[in-house]
């Protein structure tokens, strides 16, 4: 449990830092990712490509976890706020881990109008 929470915090930190190399180290070969704007992406290379192009496409990325909770022994949830350039989002990430690596990430987010 504690291990999953640590991994979740590590993921949040690396994503916020747009630090692709250590982020890659966290991914299983069969990792998958989906979010509200992206159909499911499966496999190490496609997921890495997704992060790489996201990080390249923005000048500002600010990922701010509001709350981290354990769903079960392998799964965590992050309630977050996210800024990508002038766009603000809030939502929830569901992260599933296996052998201390990320197996899947599902992000449910919506755009917020910030004043």
For each residue, the residues with C-beta under 8 A, 3 or more apart:
1: 4 5 70 73
2: 5 6
3: 6 7 100
4: 1 7 8 70 73 74 75 76 97
5: 1 2 8 9 68 70 76
6: 2 3 9 10
7: 3 4 10 11 26 76 95 97 100 102
8: 4 5 11 12 68 76 78 95
9: 5 6 12 13 65 68
10: 6 7 13 14 26
11: 7 8 14 15 23 26 95 102
12: 8 9 15 16 63 65 68 78 80
13: 9 10 16 17
14: 10 11 17 19 22 23 26
15: 11 12 18 23 51 61 63
16: 12 13 61 62 63 64
17: 13 14
18: 15 55 61
19: 14 22 23
20: 23 24 48 51 52 55
21: 24 25
22: 14 19 25 26
23: 11 14 15 19 20 26 27 51
24: 20 21 27 48
25: 21 22
26: 7 10 11 14 22 23 101 102
27: 23 24 31 44 47 48 101 102
28: 31 44 98 99 101 102 103
29: 43 44
30: 42 43 44 103
31: 27 28 42 43 44 47 101 102 103 104 105
32: 40 41 42 43 47 103 104 105
33: 38 40 41 47 50 104 105 106 107
34: 38 39 40 41 105 106 107
35: 38 106 107 108 109
36: 91 107 108 109 110
37:
38: 33 34 35 41 50
39: 34
40: 32 33 34
41: 32 33 34 38 46 47 50
42: 30 31 32 46 47
43: 29 30 31 32 46 47
44: 27 28 29 30 31 47 48
45: 48 49
46: 41 42 43 49 50
47: 27 31 32 33 41 42 43 44 50 51
48: 20 24 27 44 45 51 52
49: 45 46 52 53
50: 33 38 41 46 47 53 54
51: 15 20 23 47 48 54 55
52: 20 48 49 55 56
53: 49 50 56 57
54: 50 51 57 58 61
55: 18 20 51 52 58 61
56: 52 53
57: 53 54
58: 54 55 61 84 85
59: 85
60: 83 84 85
61: 15 16 18 54 55 58 82 83 84
62: 16 81 82 83
63: 12 15 16 80 81 82
64: 16 80 81 82
65: 9 12 68 78 79 80
66: 78 79 80 81
67: 78 79
68: 5 8 9 12 65 76 77 78 79
69: 76 77 79
70: 1 4 5 73 75 76 77
71: 75 76 77 94
72: 75
73: 1 4 70
74: 4 96 97 98 103
75: 4 70 71 72 94 95 96 97
76: 4 5 7 8 68 69 70 71 94 95 97
77: 68 69 70 71 92 93 94 95
78: 8 12 65 66 67 68 92 93 95
79: 65 66 67 68 69 90 91 92
80: 12 63 64 65 66 90 91 92 93 109
81: 62 63 64 66 88 89 90
82: 61 62 63 64 88 89 90 91 109
83: 60 61 62 87 88 89
84: 58 60 61 87 89
85: 58 59 60
86:
87: 83 84 111
88: 81 82 83 111 112 113 114
89: 81 82 83 84 109 110 111 112
90: 79 80 81 82 109 110 112
91: 36 79 80 82 107 108 109 110
92: 77 78 79 80 107 108 109
93: 77 78 80 105 106 107
94: 71 75 76 77 104 105 106 107 108
95: 7 8 11 75 76 77 78 102 104 105
96: 74 75 102 103 104 105
97: 4 7 74 75 76 100 101 102 103
98: 28 74 101 103
99: 28
100: 3 7 97
101: 26 27 28 31 97 98
102: 7 11 26 27 28 31 95 96 97 105
103: 28 30 31 32 74 96 97 98
104: 31 32 33 94 95 96
105: 31 32 33 34 93 94 95 96 102
106: 33 34 35 93 94
107: 33 34 35 36 91 92 93 94
108: 35 36 91 92 94
109: 35 36 80 82 89 90 91 92
110: 36 89 90 91
111: 87 88 89
112: 88 89 90
113: 88
114: 88
115:
